[in-house]
């Protein structure tokens, strides 16, 4: 296998499943504190995305976890993205990275956005709008390939 296009010709999406969903308000249980302390905090929310490639055989399974955090709350949701392959040929590392960056993350991102927004609503902190993630904007950090070692967070709105 020499290009991502060869991989794309032999895969089909098999499953997307939420595997984690949790959130917590950052409030003090001290007397006189409680929920009212939320009004005095900053809403500058940071998004991080973490990846865990689990399988690279006939099934390709990658877990994608999104976390938002600010002074008021933290929330995270994770999805397992599974693609089925026709062949069991070894996938070179550079094609794996490109597949994760261009296909897996773009497949998972709408589920992350929805899950994180639902958590923000449940926690009563209002909206948690995540920016649109343009195709090609996500780059894995910590890889050996310098072209893909940029950032694992989408651009700020």
C-alpha positions as CSV (number, residue, x, y, z in Angstrom):
1,X,0.0,0.0,0.0
2,X,1.5,3.3,-1.2
3,X,-1.2,5.9,-0.8
4,X,-4.2,6.8,1.3
5,X,-6.3,6.5,-1.8
6,X,-5.5,2.8,-2.0
7,X,-6.7,2.4,1.6
8,X,-9.8,4.4,1.0
9,X,-10.8,2.1,-1.9
10,X,-10.9,-0.8,0.5
11,X,-12.6,0.5,3.7
12,X,-16.2,1.2,4.7
13,X,-17.5,2.7,7.9
14,X,-18.7,-0.1,10.2
15,X,-19.5,1.7,13.5
16,X,-19.3,4.9,15.5
17,X,-20.1,4.4,19.1
18,X,-19.9,6.7,22.2
19,X,-17.6,5.0,24.7
20,X,-17.3,7.9,27.3
21,X,-19.4,10.8,28.3
22,X,-18.6,12.7,31.5
23,X,-18.7,16.2,32.9
24,X,-18.3,18.1,36.1
25,X,-18.9,21.6,37.4
26,X,-15.9,23.2,39.1
27,X,-17.7,24.4,42.2
28,X,-16.7,24.5,45.8
29,X,-18.8,22.6,48.4
30,X,-17.7,25.1,51.0
31,X,-20.4,27.0,52.9
32,X,-21.3,30.2,51.2
33,X,-19.9,29.0,47.8
34,X,-21.9,26.5,45.7
35,X,-23.4,27.3,42.3
36,X,-23.2,31.1,42.7
37,X,-19.4,30.9,42.2
38,X,-20.0,29.9,38.6
39,X,-21.0,33.5,37.8
40,X,-17.6,34.8,38.7
41,X,-15.6,32.7,36.4
42,X,-14.1,33.0,32.9
43,X,-15.8,31.3,30.0
44,X,-12.7,30.9,27.8
45,X,-13.1,27.3,26.8
46,X,-10.2,25.1,25.5
47,X,-10.7,22.1,23.4
48,X,-8.3,19.2,23.2
49,X,-8.5,16.0,21.1
50,X,-6.8,12.8,22.0
51,X,-6.4,9.7,19.8
52,X,-6.0,6.0,20.6
53,X,-5.5,3.7,17.6
54,X,-6.7,0.3,18.8
55,X,-6.8,-2.0,15.7
56,X,-5.1,-1.9,12.3
57,X,-6.2,-5.2,10.7
58,X,-9.3,-6.1,8.9
59,X,-10.9,-3.7,11.3
60,X,-9.5,-0.3,11.9
61,X,-10.6,1.1,15.2
62,X,-9.5,4.4,16.6
63,X,-10.9,6.0,19.8
64,X,-11.2,9.8,19.6
65,X,-11.7,11.8,22.8
66,X,-12.7,15.4,22.9
67,X,-12.4,17.4,26.1
68,X,-13.4,21.0,26.8
69,X,-12.4,22.9,29.9
70,X,-12.7,26.3,31.4
71,X,-13.0,27.9,34.9
72,X,-16.6,26.7,35.2
73,X,-16.6,23.1,34.1
74,X,-14.8,20.2,32.4
75,X,-16.5,17.8,30.0
76,X,-15.3,15.0,27.8
77,X,-16.8,12.5,25.4
78,X,-15.1,9.8,23.4
79,X,-16.2,7.8,20.4
80,X,-14.9,4.6,18.8
81,X,-14.7,4.9,15.0
82,X,-14.5,1.5,13.3
83,X,-13.8,1.0,9.6
84,X,-13.9,-2.5,7.9
85,X,-11.3,-3.4,5.4
86,X,-11.4,-5.8,2.5
87,X,-7.8,-6.8,2.9
88,X,-5.4,-7.4,5.8
89,X,-2.4,-5.8,4.1
90,X,0.0,-3.9,6.4
91,X,-0.7,-0.2,6.5
92,X,2.5,2.0,6.6
93,X,2.7,4.5,9.5
94,X,2.6,7.6,7.2
95,X,-0.7,6.3,5.7
96,X,-2.1,5.5,9.2
97,X,-1.3,9.1,10.3
98,X,-2.9,10.6,7.2
99,X,-6.0,8.3,7.6
100,X,-6.4,9.4,11.2
101,X,-5.9,13.1,10.4
102,X,-8.1,13.3,7.3
103,X,-10.7,10.5,7.8
104,X,-11.0,9.4,11.4
105,X,-11.0,12.8,13.0
106,X,-13.5,14.2,10.5
107,X,-15.8,11.2,11.0
108,X,-15.7,11.6,14.8
109,X,-15.8,15.4,15.2
110,X,-19.6,15.9,14.7
111,X,-20.2,13.2,17.4
112,X,-17.7,15.0,19.7
113,X,-19.4,18.4,19.1
114,X,-22.8,16.9,19.9
115,X,-21.7,15.0,23.0
116,X,-19.9,18.0,24.4
117,X,-22.8,20.4,23.7
118,X,-25.2,17.9,25.4
119,X,-23.0,17.8,28.5
120,X,-22.7,21.6,28.7
121,X,-26.5,21.8,28.5
122,X,-26.9,19.1,31.2
123,X,-24.5,20.9,33.4
124,X,-26.4,24.1,32.9
125,X,-23.4,26.1,31.7
126,X,-25.0,27.2,28.4
127,X,-23.6,26.5,25.0
128,X,-20.3,25.0,24.3
129,X,-19.9,25.8,20.6
130,X,-16.9,24.1,19.1
131,X,-15.4,25.7,16.1
132,X,-15.8,24.2,12.6
133,X,-12.9,21.9,11.9
134,X,-11.9,22.5,8.3
135,X,-10.6,19.5,6.3
136,X,-6.9,19.2,6.7
137,X,-6.7,21.5,9.8
138,X,-6.1,18.7,12.3
139,X,-2.5,17.5,12.7
140,X,-1.3,14.9,15.1
141,X,1.4,16.0,17.5
142,X,4.2,13.8,18.7
143,X,4.6,11.9,15.4
144,X,7.9,11.3,13.6
145,X,6.5,12.9,10.4
146,X,7.3,16.7,10.7
147,X,4.5,17.5,8.3
148,X,1.9,16.2,10.7
149,X,3.4,17.4,14.0
150,X,1.6,20.7,14.1
151,X,-1.4,20.8,16.5
152,X,-4.1,18.5,17.8
153,X,-6.6,21.3,18.5
154,X,-8.8,23.0,15.9
155,X,-8.3,26.6,15.2
156,X,-9.9,29.1,17.5
157,X,-13.2,30.6,16.3
